[in-house]
Amino acid sequence: MDMMQKYPRISDMVVPAERRLPKFVHAYLAAGTGIGQAMSRNEQALSEVELMPRFFRGRVAPDTSLELFGQHYAAPFGIAPVGLQSLIWPNGEALLAKAASAHQIPYTLSTVAGADLETIGPIAGDMGWYQLYAPSDKAVMRDLLKRAKASGFKTLVVTVDVPGPSRREEMRLAGAPIGSRNPMSLTPRVFWQCMTHPSWSLAALANGGKFSFKNLVRYNKEGDGDDITTFIGRQLNGSLTWDYLAEIRAEWDGPLVVKGILHLEDARQALKAGADALVISNHGGRQLDAAPPSITILPQIRQALGGDIKLFFDSGVRSGLDIARALASGADFVLLGRAFMFGLACLGAQGGQHVGDILKDELQNTMVQLGVTTLEELKSTRK
Ligand SMILES: Cc1cc2nc3c(=O)[nH]c(=O)nc-3n(C[C@H](O)[C@H](O)[C@H](O)COP(=O)(O)O)c2cc1C
């Protein structure tokens, strides 16, 4: 199958992904929070960014590669941390880490991944970044960072914009047992959704049918009496303070990226605390439905902080054109969550490779249309 013919855009994989996934899994992947306004504003605001082409430049051969923290990357984008990818496709984490490594773009392993650091580190190789939700138990934090380092992850991404869980209304409506002691328990509705989505269910069953927060289960000591989601909620919700960020900075000797910044003062303080880069993000519209689209905040923060600070961007990016829009709005680098997950849900083992192919091709084509050969030149194309 020629995938570029069948799925030339990320958006062409959205409906097949929805068809393959049981509703409760699709809701986990695709929904925002509340009534989904922040999520749709992200995409709307990005679509409103216009770029101005220049002509008379002969044949344009764009170079999308860059150096970041001393590492060479083939393109200015990477895979954002997304929890439980193995719920979307068996071994989803390993499949995407492999695709990222082949594409020479970063793969960020989530704290709440379904695969462990020790497995994914060697697959991601030099492309591995590790995302931390700060655990309230600092011994757990130190152990996670030690394991990340030992597994070959060089860049740490600390996510700061989840002070508590969001309400996940779409998942509730889909019958997911939110708040239950056993989040994976088979309610009759979830069972029915599995029965009516056999390709997902059979693949899950062939893989043992079990989903687990592989990096965290070991810390939930027998006898504490918590099921794993209560444990995770207790550990990861509302633990982060500026002092704690400083402790993480002191513990991690590699590049530190702080993800989830919207307010200029938070940006300034995170840099003061030793962040090497900030991700301007509203978590894909999954936390606060009134959050501003991060693409409207990005140029303001860039202007206030000047050109030398490393600013990354995510939330709403669905194409190479969107990546160009973010770079033209002040980003040095872009992360994508759902775009890669739609590819994974639609195409499994080939999904990450194909999404990377589309994004690289679209970005290069955008640069040709704009008449720019370098990422630096792209920065001044916003109309
Ligand atoms: C299903 C799903 C799970 C996510 N899990 C995490 C996570 O574990 N850690 C994290 O820092 N961000 C998580 N995010 C947020 C992403 O890293 C990223 O900020 C967001 O997806 C960007 O928006 P986009 O999906 O529109 O690209 C998750 C996003 C999605 C869609």
The ligand as an ORCA input file, in Angstrom:
! r2SCAN-3c Opt
* xyz 0 1
  C      -3.719     10.931     25.228
  C      -2.749     11.963     25.746
  C      -1.979     11.668     26.860
  C      -1.045     12.594     27.334
  N      -0.207     12.242     28.368
  C       0.765     13.108     28.753
  C       1.726     12.716     29.725
  O       1.721     11.599     30.205
  N       2.668     13.632     30.078
  C       2.720     14.885     29.535
  O       3.587     15.677     29.884
  N       1.826     15.267     28.596
  C       0.862     14.409     28.182
  N       0.008     14.783     27.199
  C       0.138     16.111     26.583
  C       1.116     16.064     25.399
  O       2.421     15.867     25.816
  C       1.079     17.365     24.598
  O       1.287     18.460     25.434
  C      -0.238     17.562     23.847
  O      -0.697     16.336     23.319
  C      -0.043     18.562     22.723
  O      -1.229     18.767     22.025
  P      -1.600     18.000     20.668
  O      -2.124     16.642     21.093
  O      -2.649     18.853     20.102
  O      -0.348     17.868     19.846
  C      -0.918     13.855     26.709
  C      -1.711     14.145     25.580
  C      -2.595     13.207     25.086
  C      -3.373     13.535     23.840
*
